[in-house]
Amino acid sequence: MSQETKYTEDNIKSLDWKEHIRMRPGMYIGKLGDGSSADDGIYILLKEVLDNSIDEFVMGAGKTIEISIQGSKVTVRDYGRGIPLGKVVDVVSKMNTGGKYDSKAFKKSVGLNGVGTKAVNALSTYFRVESTRDGKSASAEFEKGNLENEEFLEETSRRKGTKVSFIPDESIFKNYKFRHEYVAKMLKNYVYLNPGLTILFNGEKFISENGLKDLLEDNNNTDDMLYPIIHLKGEDIEVAITHSKTQYSEEYYSFVNGQHTTQGGTHQSAFREAIVKTIREFYGKNFESSDVRKSVIAAVAIKVMEPVFESQTKTKLGSTEMGGDLPTVRTYINDFIKRKLDNYLHKNTVVAEKLQKKILQAEKERKELSGIRKLARDRAKKASLHNKKLRDCRIHLGDTKKENYLDTTLFITEGDSASGSITKSRNVNTQAVFSLKGKPLNSYGLSKKIVYENEEFNLLQAALNIEDGLEDLRYNNIVIATDADVDGMHIRLLLITFFLQFFPELIKEGHLYILETPLFRVRDKRETIYCYSEEEKKEAIEKLRAKPEITRFKGLGEISPNEFIHFIGDNIRLDPVMLDKDKSIDEMLKFYMGKNTPDRQKFIINNLKVELDIVEEEV
């Protein structure tokens, strides 16, 4: 008979604010990560501090924000009003304390729950805040949320504003590094949404004159745009719309009060609905919504009073109301799009004609593919029941209440040994495995029809649930896991070609990665060290000193499940696949997957990583 577990007053524990944040960081900043993903915690820490400076700009205080990242230390300096000097410590260390609870002062602020900077403070080994106003200043230094030092100056010549510096705790954010590309993208979004704002980052200047119009131009090749960007602005809403000549799926950038809502929400759904409704009424035809939105590239930003998000990281809007005397989010966006877009199309007949031709072409292609698509879906359903190509994880992302979405990962691998090792060592709650059968087809130059006719592509598309766009993407991270040899490199290129050709928004929005696995194992009786390069191998040999055993892994299949668990768990190393903004997708595909040129052969032989897309630059 088992011993009964006692439940007494001793079992009840009350954690203070910093202990709770450090024990449950995911509740406050989402996933942790090492900086290889744009939604990793270190970037959320930066965003939480930066949001306060942005709110100062929105309130008309301070037009410049300076950001410095040197190694692991981050500094953000604004020239706003400065925190009231007597509240400097409270604002960064007492929960539910802040100026944003006064809706008159911050009625359309990004952060309203008073948690942001407290989380940064608690999750940093070093945190310093300094406020200057009225010729005086106050500062405070913390370590892991504990106050270490506090100073007041009765007289200072410093300009007014707030300066925050912090170093993320390496015991929480393991082996992290800030990637310039991700920081720059975040800062660009801030200036797109705040014309007149200047952000200086390590000496680089970010500024935007045309808001969301600049966003679409910077993120897409203008030669691929069917018509000039339609740029519409209202008091609490801004919209930019165009259609791609070649892209198949929809692509959206949505924002609420300056927050990039990467998972969309009520405003993005209303926007998609409004486009279809307005275009149907303009042309007087009941077009299929998928035909209207096919190849659309658009951005929408709205301002809402006291927005409600579905998580602390604010990636999906849950609010249905605009606030104040305004109608619902859905009605507000529908009315705006109907009025503004309808007027634009009436005044710009050339654009209206191009758009109509695009819709009719999409309709024709859809009808041609309808039979194939139905057969493909049926095949995918049967395949998921009768074969083991997809070993799924336990999270069902259709339930938006699941908090582990950011951690969900699909590993795409080739070969029974490799897929077997990953399957046995994965986290079954959040990690899934898709097994390829040999090298995938080179899809360069092929039509969307091939996605449905080719079993591998059809099943992969079904596994990701991306046939109709990224709205219901089942995995946040898509990881290509292949051997570190020429064949593995070729498979990587073939898979990237598939995504670039048919689903480029997966790459644009930062969902695709390459898995780094060790090339060597160096061990003695006391310690085992896994090395990812020749340099790391030399360092390991020097550290162990005696004559260690050295193993060269020739492929993923040689790594046992017991070892693999070290490489896809907390210590996972991922290289993000990124687009080169100076090259069009067509140019990249033509070079890497077009005719078999000497240049391409040389590239595949000499490179084991996809240098066209992978950015490993540190700030």
C-alpha positions, 0 to 999 in steps of 0.5 A: 500500500502506497504511503499517502502524500501529506498536504499541509500548510507547509506545502503552500508557498508564496513566491515574490514577483522575481522568483515567480518570473524566474521560475516560470519565464515562459509565462512572461516572455514566451519561449527562451531560445538562444537567439536563433529565432526571432521570437526567442526570449532575448528579443522579447526582453529588448522589445519590452524595454523598447516599447516604453520608449516608443510609448514616450514618442507616441505621447510626443516626447522624444524623437530619437531612441539610441540602442547599443548591443555589445556582446551580451549587454543591451542599452536603450536610451530615449529622450522622453519625459523620464520616469518620475524620480521617486518611482524609478525602483518601483516601476521596474520591480513592483508588479502592477506598477506603472503609468500605463494604467492611466488610460488618459496618458497611454490610451493606445499603448503597447503594454498595459499590464505593468509586467514588461520591464519587471520581467527583464529585470528578473531575468537579467544578471545585470539591470540598470535603470536611469531617469533624468528630468528637471535637471535631476536624475535617479538610478538603480542597479539590480541583479536577478531582480534584487536591488543592489544600488540606488543613487539620486543626483540633485543636479545633472546636465544630462538630457531628460529621458530614460536609459536602461541597460541589461545583460540576460541571464545565461543560466536561463538563456543558454548560449545566446547571441543577438543576431543583427538581422532580427534586431534590425527587423524589429527596429524597422517595424517600429519606424514603419509604424512611427513616422518621424521616429529615428532609431540609432542601432550601433551607429546604424540609422532607421527611419521611415517616411512612408510607413507600411508602404516602405515595409512592403517595398523593403520586404518584397521585390518591387518588380514582382508587384502586379501594381503599385502599392495601395497605401491607405491611412485613417486616424487609427488605421493604416493599410498597404496592399498589392498582389504578387505576380508569381507568389501563390499564397497570401502574405500579411504583416499585421500590427496593433498599437505598434506590436507585430502580431505575427499570429494575426488575430481579430484585426487580421481576420477582419482585414482579410474579410474586408478585402474580399467583400469590397472587391466583390461589391466593386466588380459586382461578382461573387468571386471566391475569397481564395481567388481574391486573396491569392498572391496578396501581400498586405500590411495592416496596423490599427490602434485600439484602446486597452488591447487584449492579447492572447499571451504576454508576448502579444503575438495575437490580438483577441480584442473585438472592440476598438474602445471608446465610442468606436465600433467593433474591430471588424466593423471599423476595418470593414467600413474603412476598407470599403470606403477607401479601397473602393474609392481608390479602385474607381480612381485607378482603373488600370490597377482595377483592370490588372486586379480583375485579370489576376482574380480571373486567372486565379479562378481558372487555375483553381478550377483546373486544380480542384479535382487534383486537390481533392484527390491529394487531400484524400491521399494525405488523410489516408497516408497519415493513418496508414504510414509513418511519414509523419510522427506528430506531436501531442499539441494541436495548434488549432486550439489557440489556447495552447501556450507552447505554440512557439516551441512546436517544431517539425524536423524534416529528415531523410533516411530511416536511421536518422528519422528513427533517432530523432523520433526516439529522442524528441520531446513528444509534446512539441516536436514532430518528425517528417521522414523523406523518401530519398531526395525530393523533386527539384521543383524549380520552374514547376507549377503549383500542380506539382505540389498535389501530384508529388506525394512527398510535397503533398504530404509535407504541405498537409503536415504543415497545413499551409495549403491556404496560407500560414494562418493555421500553420501547425508548427512554428519551427520547421527544421531541415535535418540532413547529413553534413555532406554533399548529399545532405546539402543537396537535399537542403537546397531542394527543400528550400527550393520547394518553400521558396517556389510555393511558400516563400512567406514561411521563410520571410516570416522566419519559420525555416531553419537548418539543424546543426549537429556535431561533426565530432565526439571527443571523450575520455573516461570523465567527460564527453564533448560534442564538437561542431567544427574542427576548431571546437575539436581542437579545443576539446582535445586540448581540454581533455589533454590525455589521449581522448577517443575521437569519433567522426560522425558521418551522418545523422544515422550514426548518432544514437537516440541517447546522444541525439537528445542533447542536440534537439533539446535545450542545447539545440543549435539552429541556423535560420534560413533568411532571404537576401533582400538584394536578390529576388526569389527568382534570381536565387532559384535560377542560380541554385536550382537552374541549369547545372553550372560550374558555379553551382557545382562549386558551391555545393562541393565547397559549402555545407551550409546554405550561405545564400540564405543563412545569416549568422552575423552577430551584433 
